Amino acid sequence: MLKNTLRKKYKILRSQLSSEDLEELSIKIANESLKLPIWDKTYYHLFLPIEEQKEVDTSFLLSILQGKDKEVVVAKSNFQNLSLTHYLLTENTRFIKNSYNIPEPVDGIEVPLEKIDVVFVPLLAFDQKGNRVGYGKGFYDQFLSECKNTTIKIGLSFFEAESFIEDLREDDIKIDYCVTPEKVYAFP
């Protein structure tokens, strides 16, 4: 399927989820993530969900990370150059929602890209080869292309994999794993 078709399909599917479904599925995703071979790492980049888009609620995953004494990194978007700035999440971190309703840190301790070991990646859809479809702005493709080669990229999805995505671009960055409520996909 084409990316735009997948975007429409999964936005509709997500819009049909109740708040109870969202919570239950997000908890299952957090529990499934415990099966990932990533828990010896230190710095974990976590996206904060756009509630209005019914994204995976990462607060359950955040609880796991904090319970394991991991360093959590959150991003702030720059819409002029489609880049992200990364900040260490602390008890003093204050958030505001940007114009797209993405919760972002106001300021804080900036974390250089080379420190980030694991990135949890938002997505709308993914395929059986580890290709992903986001919202189409390219923030995460740019960010992931700048990460070190050993950075582990993990998608989180309420839904299972599509067979394949037709209109891939050279600058699309694959994920290494995708966690759904039912399983963990690994992509070689």
Order of alpha helices (4+ residues) and beta strands (2+ residues): alpha-alpha-beta-alpha-beta-beta-beta-beta-beta-beta-beta-alpha-beta-beta-beta
